[in-house]
Amino acid sequence: MKLTTIVRLALSVAGVAVSGCGLSEPPPFSPGQIQQIQKEQADQVPPARLRPLPTSFESLMPPGATMPTTMPVRTAKYDMGPTVKLTLQEVIHRAVVNSLDVRVAGYEPAIDEVRILEARSRFDPVFFSTGQFQKEYQQTGVGGNMSPPEVLSQQIQTGIKQNLTDGGQIELRGQARRQEVDSDTLQSAVNPFYQNELVLQLTQPLLRDFGGRVNRARVTIAQNDQRISQLDWRDKLEQAVFTIEEGYWRLYQAKRNLEIQEELLKQTEDTLDILIKRLKQDTTRLQVSQGNAAVQSRRAELWRARQEIGNISDQIKRIMCDPDLPVASPLTITPADAPMEEAVQYSLGDQIQAASENRFDLLQQAIRVMSAREIVWAARNNALPQLNLTASVGLQGLGDDFDDAADRQRRTDQFVYTVGLSFEVPIGNRGPRAIYQRTLLQHRQAILQYRTLVEEAGLQVKKAYREVETAWNEIIATRHARFAAKDALEAIEQRERSGETLRPEFVQLKLDRQEALALAWRAEVQSIANYNIAVAGMEKAKGTLLRYNNVIMKEEGGGKPTAAVKK
């Protein structure tokens, strides 16, 4: 058979281009380059200068002196170094845009969207083409020692087929065949002969695998999985926002504690000044040492308060992952917003209703229940017998050359068709029935898990409800305590101004009242921070924290979600 004949037998086929997924290859992974930004920022922080440890008590008086000649060194107001004031909304905005934890979680919805495309690709049309060369010997029924005739055939087949959403498959194919009989004794009327055929074929299940719902189950479940991934991403985002808000108010608390500790130290140093000045009158070395011990102790607490600000600021920077504010940056974040000190009235019934409509875990489990129902439907269908209908129609052309066969095919005088049924069922059908029973149990399990999550949601909302109420009442109580502690200190100072002798007991009483006022003030600040955190906790328990902070979720091209703060 000539090469030109083979070319003429082949159908014209367009080139198939393989399209990419629209994503470029990531740049080469370089750990050193990723770490470089931290090192550059850390180099800007001056090294810590640690003073030597004392080996003995450092007296305020030189050896041999009976009266102090110098006043104690005052503690300067704490300089936090370079700072940046940020509002809560600014911190949240930087976090939702830059947080690496949120961005990592954001890839899962995009990955699951690709899985949807994988499931849908089952219904994509498929181009196919096959070629075959065959040599065989045919039995002619002629006796004697004659050799059977040698039959040479070449065949090429090409077309398109596609799976249908209702379970069937449709195929359109064109095929061409050339057959030649090589025999000295057997002569064919037409040798060689050509056969062209254009066939449209449908294979349709009538029981098992029939129906759009069954055949689209994989797509439906993949779509549900993507929605679950999006809710997982929303949970990561909510957790980041809540952690930011909690850290922000803890930062406010730490800053106020530092200011309170500075004020306490100033009062203690003032008291020590008075004790030193009245050393000849009504104080002794005992009272001066009392004051000095209190000053040094409160200086130590001041260092711890300073450290707390830096730690919380770095934690916030870690969550934000802002390239302008890396963790190693010398900048310290300070809060620009004042906390809320107004009572927020909640209705427990309304909050539980809001939680049932907005909590991510309830929405996720509801989607899992829907997926389980789809699986039950597919398993029920899988237990049916297999009954398939096959039907085809075609135009055939036979001739002594390719053109003659094609011409006869065009005249449509050789119309062919086939219709057939095939039936199959496993004896006992135990496997499909067992799968169906398993899916029923899993469906019921998913429903019970949803009920469990509803109870858990109610518990968390009630706990958040009580926390808001408790934190508000705690503010009231601690504020009263601060007023009382301040009044007690003023009473002591009034006695001192009236000329009361500065006995050791009186000095200690004054130092204790100063510290009691600072503790009461810190307790009030903590209760205010707790209240603002409790309000955010209530919104998180309801699943409305993002809306509360004006954070809007959207989806980028490729299924990767993003978030932004609405101004």
C-alpha positions as CSV (number, residue, x, y, z in Angstrom):
1,M,0.0,0.0,0.0
2,K,1.4,3.4,-1.0
3,L,2.1,6.1,1.4
4,T,-0.1,8.5,-0.6
5,T,-3.0,6.2,-0.3
6,I,-2.6,6.1,3.5
7,V,-2.5,9.9,3.6
8,R,-5.8,10.0,1.6
9,L,-7.4,7.5,3.9
10,A,-6.6,9.7,6.9
11,L,-9.1,12.3,8.0
12,S,-7.9,15.9,8.4
13,V,-7.0,16.6,12.0
14,A,-6.4,20.1,13.5
15,G,-3.4,20.5,15.8
16,V,-4.2,20.2,19.5
17,A,-2.7,22.9,21.7
18,V,-2.3,22.1,25.4
19,S,-3.3,25.1,27.4
20,G,-1.6,25.9,30.7
21,C,-3.2,26.5,34.0
22,G,-2.5,30.3,34.0
23,L,0.1,30.1,36.8
24,S,3.8,30.7,36.3
25,E,6.6,28.8,38.0
26,P,7.6,30.2,41.4
27,P,11.0,31.8,41.6
28,P,13.8,29.6,42.9
29,F,13.5,28.9,46.7
30,S,16.2,30.9,48.6
31,P,16.0,30.6,52.4
32,G,18.8,33.1,52.8
33,Q,17.0,35.8,50.8
34,I,13.8,35.2,52.8
35,Q,15.7,35.6,56.1
36,Q,17.7,38.6,54.9
37,I,15.0,41.2,55.7
38,Q,14.9,40.1,59.4
39,K,18.7,40.3,59.6
40,E,18.8,43.8,58.1
41,Q,16.2,45.1,60.5
42,A,17.8,43.4,63.5
43,D,21.1,45.1,62.7
44,Q,19.4,48.4,63.4
45,V,18.7,47.5,67.0
46,P,21.6,48.6,69.3
47,P,23.1,45.9,71.5
48,A,21.9,45.6,75.0
49,R,24.2,47.2,77.6
50,L,24.0,45.1,80.8
51,R,25.4,46.7,84.0
52,P,27.5,44.6,86.4
53,L,25.7,42.9,89.3
54,P,26.0,44.6,92.7
55,T,28.1,42.8,95.3
56,S,26.9,44.7,98.4
57,F,24.3,47.2,99.6
58,E,24.9,50.6,97.9
59,S,24.3,53.1,100.8
60,L,23.0,56.5,100.0
61,M,25.5,57.9,102.5
62,P,29.3,57.7,102.1
63,P,31.2,55.8,104.8
64,G,31.4,57.6,108.1
65,A,28.7,60.1,107.3
66,T,25.7,60.5,109.6
67,M,23.6,62.4,107.1
68,P,23.0,61.8,103.3
69,T,24.8,64.1,101.1
70,T,23.1,63.2,97.8
71,M,19.5,62.6,96.7
72,P,18.6,59.3,95.0
73,V,19.0,59.2,91.2
74,R,15.6,59.8,89.7
75,T,14.3,57.3,87.1
76,A,13.7,59.1,83.8
77,K,10.5,58.5,82.0
78,Y,10.8,55.4,79.9
79,D,11.8,56.1,76.3
80,M,10.5,53.2,74.1
81,G,12.7,54.3,71.2
82,P,11.3,54.6,67.7
83,T,7.5,54.0,67.8
84,V,4.7,53.9,65.4
85,K,1.1,54.7,66.4
86,L,-1.5,52.5,64.8
87,T,-5.2,52.3,65.1
88,L,-6.9,49.0,65.5
89,Q,-8.3,49.2,62.0
90,E,-4.9,49.9,60.6
91,V,-3.4,46.8,62.4
92,I,-6.3,44.6,61.2
93,H,-5.9,45.9,57.6
94,R,-2.2,45.1,57.6
95,A,-2.9,41.6,59.1
96,V,-5.6,40.6,56.6
97,V,-3.5,41.8,53.7
98,N,-0.1,40.4,54.8
99,S,-0.6,37.6,57.3
100,L,1.3,34.6,56.1
101,D,-0.9,32.2,58.1
102,V,-3.9,33.6,56.4
103,R,-2.3,33.5,52.9
104,V,-1.1,29.9,53.4
105,A,-4.7,28.9,54.3
106,G,-6.0,30.8,51.3
107,Y,-4.3,28.4,48.9
108,E,-6.6,25.5,49.9
109,P,-9.8,27.0,48.2
110,A,-7.7,27.5,45.1
111,I,-6.4,24.0,45.2
112,D,-10.0,22.7,45.7
113,E,-11.2,24.7,42.8
114,V,-8.7,22.9,40.6
115,R,-10.2,19.7,41.9
116,I,-13.6,20.9,40.7
117,L,-12.1,21.3,37.2
118,E,-10.7,17.8,37.5
119,A,-14.1,16.4,38.3
120,R,-15.7,18.4,35.4
121,S,-13.1,17.3,33.0
122,R,-14.8,13.9,33.0
123,F,-17.4,15.5,30.7
124,D,-14.9,17.1,28.3
125,P,-15.0,15.9,24.7
126,V,-12.1,13.6,23.8
127,F,-10.4,13.4,20.4
128,F,-9.2,10.0,19.4
129,S,-7.5,8.4,16.4
130,T,-6.3,4.9,15.8
131,G,-4.6,3.1,12.9
132,Q,-4.2,-0.6,12.3
133,F,-2.4,-2.9,9.8
134,Q,-3.6,-6.5,9.8
135,K,-2.6,-9.6,7.9
136,E,-4.7,-12.8,8.1
137,Y,-5.5,-16.0,6.3
138,Q,-9.1,-16.8,5.5
139,Q,-10.6,-20.3,5.2
140,T,-12.4,-20.6,1.9
141,G,-13.8,-24.1,2.2
142,V,-12.0,-25.3,-0.9
143,G,-10.4,-28.7,-0.4
144,G,-7.0,-30.0,-1.4
145,N,-3.6,-28.6,-0.6
146,M,-4.4,-25.1,-1.7
147,S,-3.0,-22.4,0.5
148,P,-5.6,-20.2,2.2
149,P,-5.8,-16.7,0.8
150,E,-3.8,-13.9,2.4
151,V,-5.9,-10.9,3.4
152,L,-4.1,-7.6,4.0
153,S,-6.1,-4.7,5.5
154,Q,-5.3,-1.2,6.7
155,Q,-7.7,0.8,8.8
156,I,-7.7,4.2,10.3
157,Q,-10.4,5.6,12.7
158,T,-10.7,9.0,14.1
159,G,-13.4,11.0,15.9
160,I,-14.7,12.7,19.0
161,K,-16.5,11.2,22.0
162,Q,-17.9,12.8,25.1
163,N,-19.4,11.5,28.4
164,L,-22.8,13.0,29.0
165,T,-24.0,14.3,32.4
166,D,-26.9,11.8,32.4
167,G,-24.4,8.9,32.3
168,G,-24.4,8.2,28.6
169,Q,-21.6,8.5,26.0
170,I,-21.9,9.9,22.5
171,E,-19.4,9.3,19.8
172,L,-18.9,10.6,16.3
173,R,-16.3,8.8,14.3
174,G,-15.1,8.4,10.8
175,Q,-13.3,5.3,9.6
176,A,-11.7,4.2,6.4
177,R,-10.6,0.7,5.5
178,R,-8.6,-0.8,2.6
179,Q,-8.7,-4.6,2.1
180,E,-6.7,-6.6,-0.4
181,V,-6.8,-10.4,-1.0
182,D,-3.6,-12.0,-2.2
183,S,-4.4,-15.4,-3.7
184,D,-3.8,-17.2,-7.0
185,T,-6.9,-19.3,-6.9
186,L,-9.4,-17.1,-5.2
187,Q,-10.3,-14.0,-7.0
188,S,-12.5,-11.3,-5.5
189,A,-14.9,-9.3,-7.6
190,V,-13.4,-6.1,-6.2
191,N,-9.8,-6.5,-5.2
192,P,-8.7,-4.4,-3.4
193,F,-11.8,-2.8,-2.0
194,Y,-12.3,0.4,0.1
195,Q,-14.9,1.0,2.8
196,N,-15.7,4.4,4.3
197,E,-18.0,4.9,7.2
198,L,-19.3,7.8,9.3
199,V,-21.0,6.6,12.5
200,L,-22.9,8.4,15.3
201,Q,-23.1,6.1,18.4
202,L,-24.9,6.5,21.7
203,T,-24.4,4.3,24.8
204,Q,-27.0,5.1,27.4
205,P,-27.3,3.5,30.9
206,L,-31.0,2.9,31.8
207,L,-30.6,1.8,35.5
208,R,-27.2,2.0,37.1
209,D,-25.2,5.2,36.3
210,F,-28.3,6.9,34.9
211,G,-29.2,10.5,35.8
212,G,-27.5,13.8,36.1
213,R,-27.4,13.8,39.9
214,V,-25.5,10.6,40.0
215,N,-23.0,11.4,37.4
216,R,-22.4,15.0,38.7
217,A,-21.9,13.7,42.3
218,R,-18.1,14.1,42.0
219,V,-18.5,17.7,40.8
220,T,-21.0,18.5,43.5
221,I,-18.8,17.0,46.3
222,A,-15.8,18.9,44.9
223,Q,-17.7,22.1,45.0
224,N,-18.8,21.4,48.6
225,D,-15.2,20.7,49.5
226,Q,-14.1,24.0,48.1
227,R,-16.8,25.8,50.1
228,I,-15.5,24.0,53.2
229,S,-12.0,25.2,52.4
230,Q,-13.2,28.7,52.0
231,L,-14.8,28.5,55.5
232,D,-11.6,27.1,56.8
233,W,-9.8,30.1,55.4
234,R,-12.4,32.4,56.9
235,D,-11.8,30.7,60.3
236,K,-8.0,31.4,59.9
237,L,-8.8,35.0,59.1
238,E,-11.2,35.3,62.0
239,Q,-8.7,33.8,64.4
240,A,-6.0,36.2,63.1
241,V,-8.3,39.2,63.5
242,F,-9.3,38.1,67.0
243,T,-5.7,37.5,68.0
244,I,-4.8,41.0,66.6
245,E,-7.7,42.6,68.5
246,E,-6.8,40.8,71.7
247,G,-3.1,41.7,71.3
248,Y,-4.1,45.3,70.6
249,W,-6.0,45.8,73.9
250,R,-3.3,43.8,75.8
251,L,-0.8,46.3,74.3
252,Y,-3.0,49.2,75.5
253,Q,-3.1,47.5,79.0
254,A,0.7,47.0,79.0
255,K,1.3,50.7,78.0
256,R,-1.1,51.9,80.8
257,N,0.6,49.5,83.3
258,L,3.9,51.1,82.4
259,E,2.5,54.6,82.9
260,I,1.0,53.5,86.2
261,Q,4.3,51.9,87.3
262,E,6.2,55.1,86.4
263,E,3.8,57.1,88.4
264,L,4.1,54.7,91.4
265,L,7.9,54.9,91.1
266,K,7.7,58.7,91.0
267,Q,5.6,58.7,94.2
268,T,7.9,56.3,95.9
269,E,11.0,58.5,94.9
270,D,9.2,61.5,96.2
271,T,8.5,59.7,99.5
272,L,12.2,58.8,99.7
273,D,13.2,62.4,99.1
274,I,11.0,63.4,102.1
275,L,12.5,60.7,104.2
276,I,16.1,61.8,103.4
277,K,15.3,65.5,104.0
278,R,13.7,64.7,107.4
279,L,16.5,62.4,108.5
280,K,17.5,64.9,111.3
281,Q,13.9,65.4,112.4
282,D,11.7,62.3,112.7
283,T,13.3,59.7,110.4
284,T,16.1,57.3,110.9
285,R,18.2,55.0,108.7
286,L,15.4,52.4,109.0
287,Q,12.8,54.6,107.3
288,V,15.3,55.6,104.6
289,S,16.1,52.0,103.9
290,Q,12.4,51.2,103.7
291,G,12.0,53.9,101.0
292,N,15.1,52.8,99.2
293,A,14.0,49.2,99.1
294,A,10.6,50.2,97.7
295,V,12.2,52.3,95.0
296,Q,14.5,49.5,93.9
297,S,11.7,46.9,94.0
298,R,9.4,49.2,91.9
299,R,12.2,49.9,89.4
300,A,12.5,46.1,88.9
301,E,8.8,46.0,88.2
302,L,9.1,48.8,85.8
303,W,11.7,46.9,83.7
304,R,9.2,44.0,83.5
305,A,6.5,46.4,82.4
306,R,8.8,47.7,79.7
307,Q,9.5,44.2,78.4
308,E,5.8,43.4,78.2
309,I,5.2,46.2,75.7
310,G,8.0,45.0,73.5
311,N,6.8,41.4,73.6
312,I,3.2,42.2,72.7
313,S,4.3,44.6,70.0
314,D,6.5,41.9,68.4
315,Q,3.6,39.4,68.6
316,I,1.3,41.8,66.7
317,K,4.1,42.3,64.1
318,R,4.4,38.6,63.8
319,I,0.7,38.2,63.0
320,M,0.7,41.2,60.7
321,C,3.7,40.0,58.7
322,D,3.9,43.5,57.3
323,P,7.1,44.0,55.2
324,D,7.4,47.5,56.5
325,L,7.2,46.2,60.1
326,P,9.0,42.9,60.4
327,V,9.4,41.3,63.8
328,A,13.1,42.3,64.0
329,S,12.3,46.0,63.3
330,P,13.3,48.4,66.0
331,L,9.9,50.1,65.8
332,T,7.5,49.5,68.7
333,I,3.8,49.6,68.0
334,T,1.7,51.7,70.3
335,P,-2.1,51.9,70.3
336,A,-3.7,55.0,68.9
337,D,-7.3,54.0,69.8
338,A,-8.8,54.3,73.2
339,P,-10.8,51.3,74.4
340,M,-14.6,51.2,74.4
341,E,-16.1,52.0,77.8
342,E,-19.8,52.0,76.9
343,A,-22.2,49.2,77.9
344,V,-23.2,46.9,75.0
345,Q,-26.6,45.3,75.5
346,Y,-27.0,41.8,74.1
347,S,-30.0,39.5,73.8
348,L,-28.9,35.9,74.3
349,G,-31.6,34.6,71.9
350,D,-30.5,37.0,69.2
351,Q,-26.9,36.1,69.6
352,I,-27.6,32.3,69.4
353,Q,-29.7,32.9,66.3
354,A,-26.8,34.9,64.7
355,A,-24.4,32.1,65.6
356,S,-26.6,29.5,63.9
357,E,-26.6,31.6,60.7
358,N,-22.9,32.7,60.6
359,R,-20.6,30.3,62.5
360,F,-18.2,28.7,60.0
361,D,-18.2,25.2,61.7
362,L,-22.0,25.0,61.5
363,L,-21.9,26.0,57.8
364,Q,-19.1,23.5,57.1
365,Q,-21.0,20.6,58.8
366,A,-24.2,21.5,56.9
367,I,-22.2,21.2,53.7
368,R,-20.8,17.9,54.8
369,V,-24.3,16.6,55.4
370,M,-25.3,17.7,51.9
371,S,-22.2,15.8,50.5
372,A,-23.1,12.7,52.5
373,R,-26.6,12.9,51.0
374,E,-25.2,13.0,47.5
375,I,-23.0,10.0,48.3
376,V,-26.1,8.1,49.5
377,W,-27.9,8.9,46.3
378,A,-25.0,7.6,44.2
379,A,-24.6,4.5,46.3
380,R,-28.4,3.7,46.0
381,N,-28.0,4.0,42.2
382,N,-24.9,1.9,42.3
383,A,-26.9,-1.0,43.8
384,L,-29.1,-1.2,40.7
385,P,-28.5,-3.7,37.8
386,Q,-26.5,-2.6,34.8
387,L,-28.8,-2.1,31.8
388,N,-27.3,-0.2,28.9
389,L,-28.8,0.8,25.5
390,T,-26.5,1.0,22.6
391,A,-27.6,2.6,19.3
392,S,-25.8,3.8,16.3
393,V,-26.5,5.2,12.8
394,G,-24.1,5.6,10.0
395,L,-23.4,6.2,6.4
396,Q,-21.3,3.6,4.6
397,G,-19.6,3.6,1.3
398,L,-18.0,0.7,-0.6
399,G,-15.9,1.0,-3.7
400,D,-12.9,-0.2,-5.7
401,D,-11.0,3.0,-4.7
402,F,-11.1,5.7,-2.1
403,D,-12.9,8.2,-4.3
404,D,-15.5,5.7,-5.3
405,A,-16.2,4.7,-1.7
406,A,-16.4,8.3,-0.6
407,D,-18.8,9.1,-3.5
408,R,-21.1,6.2,-2.5
409,Q,-21.1,7.4,1.1
410,R,-22.1,10.9,0.0
411,R,-25.1,9.5,-1.9
412,T,-26.4,8.0,1.4
413,D,-27.6,5.0,-0.3
414,Q,-25.9,2.7,2.1
415,F,-27.5,3.6,5.5
416,V,-26.6,1.3,8.4
417,Y,-27.8,1.2,12.1
418,T,-27.6,-0.9,15.2
419,V,-29.6,-1.2,18.4
420,G,-28.7,-3.3,21.3
421,L,-29.2,-3.9,25.0
422,S,-26.7,-5.3,27.6
423,F,-27.7,-6.5,31.1
424,E,-25.4,-7.3,34.1
425,V,-26.0,-7.8,37.8
426,P,-23.7,-9.3,40.5
427,I,-25.2,-12.5,42.0
428,G,-26.3,-11.5,45.5
429,N,-25.2,-7.9,44.9
430,R,-23.6,-7.8,48.4
431,G,-20.9,-5.3,47.6
432,P,-23.1,-2.4,46.3
433,R,-25.7,-3.1,49.1
434,A,-23.0,-2.9,51.8
435,I,-21.7,0.4,50.3
436,Y,-25.2,1.8,50.4
437,Q,-25.7,0.8,54.0
438,R,-22.3,2.4,54.9
439,T,-23.2,5.7,53.3
440,L,-26.6,5.7,55.1
441,L,-24.7,5.4,58.4
442,Q,-22.3,8.1,57.5
443,H,-25.1,10.4,56.6
444,R,-26.8,9.9,59.9
445,Q,-23.4,10.4,61.7
446,A,-23.0,13.7,59.9
447,I,-26.4,14.9,61.0
448,L,-25.6,14.0,64.6
449,Q,-22.3,15.8,64.4
450,Y,-24.2,18.9,63.2
451,R,-26.4,18.7,66.3
452,T,-23.3,18.4,68.5
453,L,-21.9,21.5,66.9
454,V,-25.1,23.4,67.5
455,E,-24.9,22.6,71.2
456,E,-21.2,23.6,71.2
457,A,-22.0,26.9,69.5
458,G,-24.7,27.6,72.1
459,L,-22.2,26.9,74.9
460,Q,-19.6,29.2,73.4
461,V,-22.1,32.0,72.9
462,K,-23.4,31.7,76.4
463,K,-19.9,31.8,77.8
464,A,-19.1,34.9,75.7
465,Y,-22.3,36.5,76.9
466,R,-21.4,35.9,80.5
467,E,-17.8,37.1,79.9
468,V,-19.1,40.5,78.5
469,E,-21.4,40.9,81.5
470,T,-18.7,39.9,84.0
471,A,-16.1,42.2,82.4
472,W,-18.4,45.1,82.5
473,N,-19.3,44.5,86.2
474,E,-15.6,44.1,86.8
475,I,-14.9,47.5,85.4
476,I,-17.5,49.0,87.8
477,A,-16.0,47.2,90.8
478,T,-12.4,47.9,90.0
479,R,-13.1,51.6,89.4
480,H,-14.8,51.8,92.8
481,A,-11.7,50.0,94.2
482,R,-9.4,52.6,92.6
483,F,-11.5,55.5,94.0
484,A,-11.3,53.9,97.4
485,A,-7.5,53.2,97.1
486,K,-6.9,56.8,96.0
487,D,-9.0,58.2,98.9
488,A,-7.0,56.0,101.4
489,L,-3.7,57.3,100.0
490,E,-5.0,60.9,100.2
491,A,-5.9,60.3,103.8
492,I,-2.4,59.1,104.6
493,E,-0.9,62.1,102.8
494,Q,-3.2,64.4,104.7
495,R,-2.0,63.0,108.0
496,E,1.6,63.5,106.8
497,R,0.9,67.1,105.9
498,S,-0.7,67.6,109.3
499,G,2.7,66.8,110.9
500,E,2.4,63.2,111.9
501,T,5.7,61.6,112.8
502,L,7.1,59.5,110.1
503,R,7.4,56.3,112.1
504,P,8.5,53.1,110.3
505,E,4.9,51.8,110.5
506,F,3.6,55.0,109.0
507,V,6.2,55.0,106.2
508,Q,5.3,51.4,105.4
509,L,1.6,52.2,105.5
510,K,2.2,55.0,103.0
511,L,4.3,52.8,100.7
512,D,1.6,50.1,100.9
513,R,-1.2,52.6,100.0
514,Q,0.8,53.8,97.0
515,E,1.2,50.2,95.8
516,A,-2.5,49.4,96.5
517,L,-3.5,52.4,94.4
518,A,-1.3,51.2,91.5
519,L,-2.7,47.7,91.8
520,A,-6.2,49.0,91.8
521,W,-5.5,51.1,88.8
522,R,-3.9,48.2,87.0
523,A,-6.9,46.0,87.8
524,E,-9.2,48.6,86.3
525,V,-7.1,48.8,83.1
526,Q,-7.1,45.1,82.9
527,S,-10.9,44.9,83.3
528,I,-11.3,47.5,80.5
529,A,-9.0,45.5,78.2
530,N,-10.9,42.3,79.2
531,Y,-14.2,44.0,78.3
532,N,-13.1,45.0,74.8
533,I,-11.7,41.5,74.3
534,A,-14.9,40.0,75.5
535,V,-16.9,42.0,73.0
536,A,-14.7,40.8,70.2
537,G,-15.0,37.3,71.7
538,M,-18.8,37.5,71.4
539,E,-18.5,38.5,67.8
540,K,-16.2,35.6,67.2
541,A,-18.5,33.2,68.9
542,K,-21.3,34.3,66.6
543,G,-19.1,34.1,63.5
544,T,-19.6,37.8,62.8
545,L,-16.1,39.1,63.8
546,L,-15.1,40.0,60.3
547,R,-18.3,42.0,59.7
548,Y,-17.8,43.7,63.0
549,N,-14.4,44.9,61.9
550,N,-15.5,45.7,58.3
551,V,-13.4,43.0,56.8
552,I,-14.7,41.9,53.4
553,M,-13.9,38.6,51.8
554,K,-13.7,38.1,48.1
555,E,-12.3,35.6,45.6
556,E,-9.5,36.3,43.2
557,G,-9.1,34.7,39.8
558,G,-8.1,31.1,40.2
559,G,-10.2,30.6,43.3
560,K,-7.7,32.1,45.7
561,P,-9.6,34.2,48.3
562,T,-8.5,37.6,49.6
563,A,-9.7,40.0,52.3
564,A,-9.7,43.7,52.8
565,V,-10.9,46.2,55.4
566,K,-13.7,48.4,54.3
567,K,-12.9,52.0,55.0
